[in-house]
């Protein structure tokens, strides 16, 4: 369900930017006469403004014409943003001025609707309702000029309505279809790619056969079997460490993107799911208002849950810019972030789509930088990932490790993977997509609790690439174990889901990703969880060897010596690779003051292991449960807008 919050500027929006002020349509008495260079003759007004002569201030109309030309948009967008006239009154004026009948869309569709097709085209086809003998075209959605230009030629063969009424009509008429698509759309379309699809009898039989083989081998030849497993795990983890070391020594590219003019900027959709976050709505509004992007080209969807009365009320209480809309997610299970994102996609108008969390503070130029990055790439560049960084004001053991992890991942590892053209496990926020490709591949999996990592792999399987953009989004990190553990459990559980989904057909995955992409997937998704699960075993063996015998002392057999060497080398190389990755990232970000925390990496890894084993239990007991991370509970630094 889509609702329009109250109009006006965003609470807390800055007033120190002339460019930002100029993007807000002002009343005629607020300075139009002081900017005469913006005005043109009233007789030269574009088609969509001509019906408004005699109804709105001519100074405003001339300003709207000049402003729309500078932005490359239809003037109706500016008229609607001005608040000088309500949509229904404006619709009546256009109907009379164009000589066409108004369709108020007060009934329901009698035939199935393709919601996205209707909303993206702004046209309700003939035959959608009983007695509808011609199409209904929507005004005020950026297509008014086209409708006006064709009015004379098409005469009475079409009716007009407003974009808001068309959205409400589609939402009401296709309510069940939209809800089903949000909750089960990917499973219906691509069941093999959905975490909701249960294992087939073939997969279950294969798993049982593998477990039986391992059990028999351990019973018949425990020593050799354990040795083979140790060799396999050591090779896997050493390769895992090698990938991180390679990222540390890979060159850092300094990319200077060409600036994109306001006129050439596309409409950009921002999706922000919120749940029980009423207390940070004002800060969120300020963060979005700080973005250096024309407001007329922003399409911001605040996605709320229907039972979250406090957040809904908080959003409605503040005065939001007209680019904001409220989307109410359907109540169908599962209640997850990706289901909420899917619920908003049919209403998204942008050429590009970005996901932000409620506590995110993106750098002001991030959208512009993402557009420039997309235009530098080819048509296969489907997504660019911005960097994430932690800005907790007061450090803690957990938040400092979180900061180190983020620095290593987003400032070192992901840029290296992008340069190599390898699959990138996306971060949960600040992923910028081409909307058309996002729809093509099925968008987010509502049943996967790390929808970001899954989507990154799926993009690669469909033949698309992911890049990075040198722009940071600042986040808060959990400072206490009670918040950290459920979040990390969800991440680990989601990576397990992602691994299981994409390994349903390993040969197909190999063909789609190539051997390098396949290996990268094994290391980053499967290997990361396996490393966390196995780490306590290696750590205990190493401690035992240190406590009850000289480490790597002469053993009775080569096998025993190899066993000791594997344990020592694997564990130490893992610590070194992870620590060096984080250190390199912190150096690039200029945050080495807290690098001392890396000395406690073995302790932190034990916590990761606890989260991994808890994730295994949660995957078996509650596979699609979303353990929500509370936001806005720690103090943030002064860099926030």
C-alpha positions in Angstrom: 0.0 0.0 0.0 1.4 3.4 -1.0 0.5 6.5 1.1 1.7 10.1 0.6 3.0 11.8 3.7 2.5 15.4 4.2 4.2 17.8 1.8 7.0 20.3 2.4 10.6 20.1 3.1 12.2 17.5 5.2 12.5 18.3 8.9 16.1 19.2 9.6 17.0 19.8 6.0 19.9 22.2 5.6 19.5 25.6 4.2 23.1 26.4 3.4 23.0 25.1 -0.2 21.8 27.3 -3.0 21.6 24.3 -5.2 19.4 22.5 -2.7 17.2 25.5 -2.2 16.8 26.0 -5.9 15.4 22.4 -6.2 12.4 23.3 -4.0 9.6 25.1 -5.8 8.8 28.3 -3.9 5.6 30.3 -3.8 5.5 33.3 -6.2 6.2 35.8 -3.4 9.4 34.1 -2.3 11.9 35.4 -4.7 11.0 34.5 -8.3 11.2 38.1 -9.3 14.7 38.2 -8.0 15.8 35.6 -10.6 14.6 37.0 -13.9 17.2 35.0 -15.9 15.1 31.9 -15.2 12.0 33.2 -16.8 10.7 32.9 -20.4 7.7 34.5 -22.1 4.3 33.1 -21.0 3.5 32.4 -24.7 6.5 29.9 -24.8 5.3 27.7 -22.0 5.6 23.9 -22.7 2.4 22.0 -23.4 1.8 20.7 -19.9 1.8 24.3 -18.4 -0.6 25.9 -21.0 -3.8 24.5 -19.4 -2.7 26.2 -16.1 -2.7 29.8 -17.5 -5.2 31.8 -15.6 -5.1 29.3 -12.7 -1.6 29.7 -11.3 0.7 32.7 -10.9 2.4 33.4 -14.3 5.7 34.1 -12.6 5.6 30.7 -11.1 4.7 29.1 -14.4 7.6 30.7 -16.2 10.0 29.7 -13.4 8.7 26.1 -13.6 9.3 26.0 -17.3 12.9 27.2 -16.9 13.6 24.9 -14.0 12.1 21.9 -15.7 14.2 22.6 -18.8 17.4 22.8 -16.7 16.5 19.4 -15.1 15.2 17.7 -18.2 11.8 16.8 -16.6 8.2 17.6 -17.2 6.9 20.8 -15.5 4.1 18.9 -13.8 6.6 17.5 -11.3 7.4 21.1 -10.2 3.7 22.0 -10.1 2.8 19.1 -7.9 5.8 19.8 -5.6 4.8 23.4 -5.2 1.8 22.7 -3.0 -0.1 25.6 -4.7 -2.9 23.4 -5.8 -4.1 19.9 -4.9 -3.9 17.0 -7.3 -7.7 16.6 -7.8 -8.2 20.3 -8.6 -5.3 20.2 -10.9 -6.7 17.1 -12.6 -10.0 18.9 -13.2 -8.2 21.9 -14.8 -6.3 19.6 -17.1 -9.4 17.6 -18.0 -11.2 20.8 -19.0 -8.2 22.3 -20.7 -7.5 19.2 -22.8 -11.1 18.5 -23.5 -10.9 14.9 -22.2 -13.0 13.0 -19.6 -11.6 12.5 -16.2 -11.4 8.9 -14.8 -11.5 9.1 -11.0 -10.8 5.3 -10.7 -13.3 4.8 -7.9 -14.1 1.2 -8.8 -11.9 -1.9 -9.1 -10.3 -3.8 -11.9 -12.3 -6.7 -13.3 -9.3 -8.3 -15.2 -5.8 -9.2 -13.9 -3.4 -6.2 -13.7 0.4 -6.2 -14.3 1.1 -3.7 -11.5 4.6 -2.8 -12.6 3.6 -2.5 -16.3 0.6 -0.2 -15.5 2.6 2.0 -13.1 5.7 2.3 -15.2 3.8 3.2 -18.3 1.3 5.4 -16.5 -1.6 3.8 -18.5 -4.5 1.6 -17.5 -5.4 -0.4 -20.6 -8.8 -0.5 -22.1 -10.8 -3.4 -20.8 -9.3 -3.4 -17.3 -12.7 -2.7 -15.9 -16.2 -3.4 -16.9 -17.3 -0.8 -19.5 -13.8 0.7 -19.9 -13.7 1.2 -23.7 -10.5 3.3 -23.8 -7.2 3.6 -21.9 -6.8 5.9 -18.9 -3.6 7.9 -18.9 -2.0 9.2 -15.7 -1.0 12.8 -15.3 1.5 14.3 -12.8 3.9 11.3 -12.9 6.4 12.8 -15.3 4.4 12.0 -18.5 2.0 14.9 -18.6 3.8 16.6 -21.5 3.3 13.5 -23.7 -0.3 13.3 -22.8 -0.9 16.9 -23.6 0.9 16.7 -26.9 -1.3 13.8 -28.0 -4.5 15.2 -26.6 -5.6 16.8 -29.9 -4.7 13.7 -32.0 -6.4 11.1 -29.7 -9.5 13.2 -28.9 -12.0 11.4 -26.7 -10.2 8.0 -27.2 -8.6 8.2 -23.7 -9.4 9.5 -20.3 -7.0 11.1 -17.7 -6.4 10.5 -14.1 -3.7 11.4 -11.6 -0.6 9.3 -10.9 -1.6 9.1 -7.2 -5.1 7.8 -8.1 -3.6 5.2 -10.5 -1.3 4.0 -7.8 -4.1 3.7 -5.3 -6.3 1.9 -7.9 -3.6 -0.6 -8.7 -2.8 -1.2 -5.0 -6.4 -1.8 -4.2 -7.3 -3.9 -7.3 -4.1 -6.0 -7.2 -3.6 -6.2 -3.5 -3.5 -10.0 -3.3 -1.2 -10.3 -6.3 1.2 -7.7 -5.0 1.3 -9.4 -1.5 1.9 -12.8 -3.1 4.7 -11.5 -5.3 6.4 -9.8 -2.3 6.3 -12.9 -0.2 6.6 -15.7 -2.8 7.5 -14.1 -6.1 11.0 -15.5 -6.5 9.9 -19.0 -5.4 7.1 -19.0 -8.0 9.3 -17.7 -10.8 12.7 -19.4 -10.0 12.1 -22.1 -7.4 15.7 -23.4 -7.7 17.0 -20.0 -6.6 14.7 -19.5 -3.6 15.6 -20.4 0.0 11.9 -21.3 0.5 12.2 -24.3 -1.8 12.8 -27.5 0.2 15.5 -30.0 -0.6 14.4 -32.4 -3.3 14.5 -36.2 -2.6 17.6 -36.4 -4.8 19.4 -33.8 -2.7 18.3 -35.5 0.6 19.5 -38.9 -0.7 22.8 -37.4 -1.7 23.3 -35.8 1.7 22.5 -39.1 3.5 24.8 -41.0 1.3 27.6 -38.5 2.0 27.1 -38.7 5.7 26.9 -42.5 5.6 30.2 -42.6 3.7 31.9 -40.4 6.2 30.6 -42.4 9.1 31.7 -45.7 7.6 35.2 -44.3 6.8 35.6 -43.0 10.3 34.6 -46.4 11.7 36.7 -48.5 9.3 39.8 -46.2 9.1 39.6 -43.4 11.6 43.2 -42.3 11.3 43.5 -42.0 7.5 40.0 -40.5 7.3 40.8 -37.8 9.8 44.1 -37.1 8.0 42.3 -36.7 4.7 39.8 -34.2 6.3 42.6 -32.3 7.8 44.4 -32.0 4.4 41.1 -30.9 2.8 40.3 -28.3 5.4 43.9 -27.0 5.5 44.0 -26.5 1.7 40.6 -24.7 1.8 41.5 -22.4 4.7 45.0 -21.7 3.3 43.4 -20.7 0.0 40.9 -18.6 2.0 43.8 -16.8 3.7 45.6 -16.5 0.4 42.7 -14.6 -1.2 42.8 -12.1 1.7 46.6 -11.7 1.4 46.3 -11.1 -2.3 43.7 -8.4 -1.7 46.1 -6.7 0.7 48.9 -6.4 -1.9 46.7 -5.7 -4.9 46.9 -2.1 -6.2 44.4 0.5 -5.1 42.9 2.3 -8.0 42.2 6.0 -7.8 39.1 6.5 -9.9 38.0 9.9 -10.9 34.5 9.9 -12.3 33.2 12.5 -14.7 30.6 14.8 -13.1 27.1 14.3 -14.3 25.0 17.4 -14.8 21.6 17.8 -13.1 19.9 17.5 -16.5 21.5 14.2 -17.2 20.8 12.6 -13.8 18.0 10.0 -13.9 15.2 9.4 -11.4 16.7 7.6 -8.4 14.7 5.3 -6.1 15.8 5.0 -2.5 14.3 2.1 -0.5 14.4 2.3 3.3 12.7 -0.4 5.3 11.9 0.5 8.9 10.5 -1.5 11.7 10.1 -0.3 15.3 12.4 2.7 14.5 10.2 5.7 15.3 13.0 7.3 17.3 15.4 7.7 14.4 12.9 8.9 11.7 13.9 12.6 12.1 17.6 11.7 11.7 16.8 9.5 8.7 14.9 12.4 7.1 17.9 14.7 7.7 20.3 12.2 6.2 18.2 11.9 3.0 17.8 15.6 2.8 21.6 16.0 2.9 22.0 14.1 -0.4 23.3 16.3 -3.2 20.7 15.2 -5.8 17.8 17.2 -7.3 14.7 16.5 -5.1 12.5 16.4 -8.3 14.5 13.3 -9.3 14.3 11.5 -6.0 11.8 8.7 -5.4 12.1 7.8 -1.7 10.1 4.8 -0.4 9.8 4.4 3.4 8.7 0.8 3.8 6.8 0.2 7.0 5.0 -2.8 8.6 1.3 -2.4 9.1 1.4 -3.2 12.8 4.2 -0.8 13.5 1.9 2.1 14.6 4.6 4.0 16.3 6.9 4.3 13.3 4.0 5.1 11.0 2.9 7.9 13.3 6.4 9.2 13.6 6.7 9.4 9.8 3.4 11.1 9.5 4.1 13.6 12.2 7.1 15.2 10.5 6.9 17.3 7.4 8.5 15.3 4.6 9.5 16.4 1.1 7.0 15.4 -1.6 9.6 12.9 -3.0 8.8 10.6 0.1 6.1 8.0 0.0 5.1 5.4 2.6 4.8 1.8 1.4 3.1 -0.6 3.8 4.4 -4.1 3.5 1.9 -7.0 3.3 1.3 -9.0 6.4 2.1 -12.4 4.7 5.0 -14.4 6.1 7.9 -14.2 6.2 8.5 -10.9 8.0 11.9 -10.1 6.5 13.7 -7.1 5.1 13.8 -8.6 1.6 10.1 -9.1 1.6 9.6 -5.4 2.5 12.0 -4.4 -0.3 10.0 -6.5 -2.8 6.8 -4.9 -1.7 8.1 -1.5 -2.8 9.6 -2.5 -6.2 6.3 -2.3 -8.2 6.0 1.4 -7.1 9.7 2.3 -7.8 10.0 4.9 -10.6 13.8 5.2 -10.7 16.2 4.0 -13.3 18.5 3.1 -10.4 17.6 1.7 -7.0 19.5 1.9 -3.8 18.8 0.3 -0.4 19.6 2.1 2.9 19.0 1.1 6.4 17.3 3.5 8.9 20.5 4.4 10.6 22.6 4.9 7.5 24.3 8.2 6.8 25.5 8.2 3.2 28.0 10.8 2.0 26.1 13.6 0.2 27.5 12.8 -3.3 26.9 9.1 -3.2 24.0 9.0 -5.7 25.9 11.1 -8.2 29.0 9.0 -7.8 27.0 5.8 -8.4 25.4 7.3 -11.6 28.9 8.2 -12.8 30.2 4.7 -12.0 27.3 3.1 -13.9 27.9 5.2 -16.9 31.6 4.4 -16.9 30.8 0.7 -17.0 29.2 -1.4 -19.7 25.6 -2.7 -19.9 26.6 -5.7 -17.8 27.4 -3.6 -14.7 24.3 -4.3 -12.7 25.2 -3.1 -9.2 27.8 -0.9 -7.5 28.4 -1.3 -3.8 29.3 1.7 -1.7 31.7 1.4 1.2 30.3 0.9 4.7 32.1 2.2 7.8 31.4 2.4 11.5 31.0 5.7 13.3 30.2 4.7 16.9 31.2 7.7 19.1 32.4 5.5 22.0 34.4 2.4 21.2 33.9 -1.1 22.6 35.5 -4.4 22.0 32.8 -5.5 19.6 32.3 -2.2 17.8 36.1 -1.8 17.2 36.3 -5.3 15.7 33.3 -4.5 13.6 35.1 -1.3 12.4 38.1 -3.4 11.5 36.1 -6.0 9.7 34.3 -3.4 7.6 37.5 -1.6 6.7 39.1 -4.9 5.5 36.0 -6.0 3.6 34.8 -2.7 1.9 38.1 -0.9 1.5 40.3 -3.9 0.5 38.6 -7.2 -0.3 35.6 -6.1 -2.3 37.5 -3.6 -4.5 40.0 -6.4 -5.3 37.3 -8.9 -6.2 35.6 -6.3 -8.4 38.8 -5.6 -10.3 39.1 -9.4 -10.9 35.5 -9.6 -12.1 34.6 -12.1 -9.3 31.2 -12.4 -7.6 30.8 -10.0 -4.7 28.8 -10.8 -1.6 27.0 -7.5 -1.3 26.7 -5.6 2.0 23.2 -5.3 3.4 22.9 -1.6 2.5 24.1 1.0 0.0 23.8 -1.4 -2.9 23.0 0.6 -6.0 21.2 -1.4 -8.8 20.0 -0.9 -12.3 16.3 -1.3 -11.7 15.6 -3.1 -15.0 18.3 -5.8 -14.2 17.1 -6.1 -10.6 13.6 -7.0 -11.9 15.0 -9.3 -14.6 16.8 -11.5 -12.1 13.9 -11.7 -9.7 15.0 -9.1 -7.1 15.5 -10.1 -3.4 14.7 -13.5 -2.0 12.2 -12.8 0.8 13.1 -16.1 2.5 16.9 -15.5 2.6 18.0 -13.6 5.7 21.1 -12.4 4.0 19.4 -11.3 0.8 22.4 -9.1 -0.1 24.9 -12.0 -0.4 22.4 -14.1 -2.3 21.7 -11.3 -4.7 25.4 -10.7 -5.4 25.9 -14.4 -6.4 22.7 -14.4 -8.5 23.8 -11.4 -10.4 27.0 -13.2 -11.3 25.0 -16.3 -12.3 22.9 -14.3 -14.7 26.1 -12.9 -16.3 26.2 -9.5 -14.7 29.0 -7.8 -12.8 29.2 -5.8 -9.6 31.5 -2.9 -9.0 32.4 -0.6 -6.1 32.0 3.1 -5.7 34.4 5.2 -3.7 31.7 6.7 -1.4 31.1 5.8 2.2 27.9 5.1 4.2 28.4 5.5 7.9 26.6 3.0 10.2 26.4 2.2 13.8 27.8 -1.1 15.0 26.4 -3.3 17.9 28.3 -2.4 21.0 27.0 -5.2 23.3 27.0 -9.0 22.9 23.2 -9.1 23.2 22.8 -7.1 20.0 25.9 -8.4 18.2 25.2 -12.2 18.6 21.7 -12.3 17.0 22.9 -10.1 14.1 25.9 -12.2 13.4 23.9 -15.4 13.8 21.5 -14.1 11.1 24.4 -13.3 8.8 25.9 -16.8 9.2 22.5 -18.4 8.8 21.9 -16.4 5.6 25.3 -17.4 4.2 24.4 -21.1 4.9 21.1 -20.5 3.1 22.9 -18.9 0.2 25.4 -21.7 0.0 22.7 -24.4 0.0 20.6 -22.6 -2.6 23.4 -22.1 -5.1 25.0 -25.5 -4.6 21.8 -27.4 -5.5 23.4 -27.9 -8.9 27.2 -27.5 -8.5 28.0 -28.2 -12.2 25.5 -25.6 -13.4 27.0 -23.1 -10.9 30.5 -23.9 -12.2 29.4 -23.3 -15.8 27.7 -20.0 -14.9 30.5 -18.6 -12.7 33.5 -20.2 -14.3 36.2 -21.9 -12.2 37.4 -18.6 -10.6 33.9 -17.5 -9.7 33.1 -21.0 -8.4 36.2 -21.0 -6.2 35.5 -17.5 -4.9 32.0 -18.6 -4.0 33.3 -21.6 -2.1 35.8 -19.4 -0.2 33.7 -16.4 0.6 30.3 -18.0 1.4 30.9 -21.6 2.3 34.5 -21.2 3.5 33.7 -18.3 5.9 31.0 -20.2 7.7 33.1 -23.4 7.8 36.1 -21.5 9.1 34.0 -20.2 12.0 32.5 -23.6 12.7 35.9 -25.4 12.7 38.0 -22.7 14.4 37.4 -23.9 18.0 38.5 -27.5 17.0 41.8 -26.2 15.6 42.3 -23.8 18.5 41.7 -26.5 21.1 44.1 -28.9 19.3 46.8 -26.2 19.1 46.3 -25.3 22.8 46.5 -28.9 23.8 49.6 -29.5 21.8 51.2 -26.4 23.5 50.1 -27.4 27.0 51.1 -31.1 26.9 54.0 -31.2 24.5 56.5 -29.0 22.7 54.8 -27.4 19.8 55.8 -29.1 16.5 58.3 -31.3 18.4 59.6 -34.4 16.7 56.7 -36.8 16.2 56.8 -40.6 16.0 55.6 -40.6 12.4 55.5 -38.2 9.4 51.7 -38.3 9.6 51.8 -37.0 13.2 54.2 -34.2 12.3 52.1 -33.3 9.3 49.0 -33.2 11.5 50.7 -30.8 13.9 52.0 -28.6 11.1 48.7 -28.4 9.4 46.9 -27.3 12.6 49.6 -24.7 13.4 49.9 -23.3 9.8 46.2 -23.2 9.1 45.3 -21.4 12.4 48.2 -18.9 12.3 47.7 -18.1 8.6 44.1 -17.4 9.2 44.9 -15.0 12.0 47.6 -13.3 10.0 45.5 -13.0 6.8 42.4 -11.6 8.6 44.4 -9.3 10.7 46.5 -8.0 7.8 43.3 -7.5 5.7 41.7 -5.4 8.5 45.0 -3.5 9.2 45.3 -2.6 5.5 41.7 -1.4 5.4 42.1 0.7 8.6 45.3 2.2 7.2 43.5 3.2 4.0 40.6 4.7 6.1 42.9 6.4 8.6 41.6 4.6 11.6 44.8 2.9 12.9 44.3 4.3 16.4 42.1 1.3 17.2 44.2 -1.3 15.3 45.4 -2.6 18.7 42.1 -4.5 18.9 43.5 -6.9 16.2 45.7 -8.4 18.9 42.5 -9.9 20.4 41.5 -11.5 17.1 41.6 -15.1 18.5 39.0 -14.1 21.2 36.8 -12.4 18.6 37.0 -15.5 16.4 35.6 -17.6 19.3 32.6 -15.3 19.3 32.2 -15.8 15.6 32.3 -19.5 16.1 29.5 -19.2 18.7 27.5 -17.3 16.2 28.1 -19.9 13.5 27.0 -22.8 15.6 24.0 -20.8 16.8 23.3 -20.2 13.1 23.3 -23.9 12.4 20.7 -24.4 15.1 18.6 -21.5 13.9 18.7 -22.8 10.3 17.2 -26.1 11.5 14.7 -24.6 13.9 13.7 -21.2 12.4 15.2 -20.9 8.9 13.4 -17.8 7.8 13.2 -15.9 11.1 14.6 -12.4 10.9 16.5 -11.5 14.1 16.1 -7.7 13.9 19.1 -5.5 14.9 18.0 -2.5 17.0 19.2 0.8 15.5 19.7 4.2 17.1 20.8 2.7 20.4 24.4 4.0 20.4 25.8 7.5 20.2 27.1 8.5 16.7 30.0 10.7 15.7 29.6 14.4 14.7 30.1 13.6 11.0 26.4 12.8 10.7 24.4 15.4 8.6 
